Amino acid sequence: MGTSMMSEGWNALVDELKTLEAFFPLLGSPGEQDEVLEEIAELEELIAAAGIPEDEHSQRALAFLHEELARKRRLLDRI
């Protein structure tokens, strides 16, 4: 019974890996680039609208937005 459960687990893992392999070729598609460009524009708008935060919570939120913007720009460079 233990061997059957283990076999089912391996089959599930193989299925998940096949799903991932099918997904990865889509990662350079033109649609993805457009989506990342759109997300970058949204982040830039949010940062511009935020202005200069006065409280610590808002400063952290703005720092997070800057980090996310930098991450999206790096992602765009790889596409």
Secondary structure, 3 states (H helix, E strand, C coil): CHHHHHHHHHHHHHHHHHHHHHHHHHHHCHHHHHHHHHHHHHHHHHHHHHCCCCCHHHHHHHHHHHHHHHHHHHHHHHC
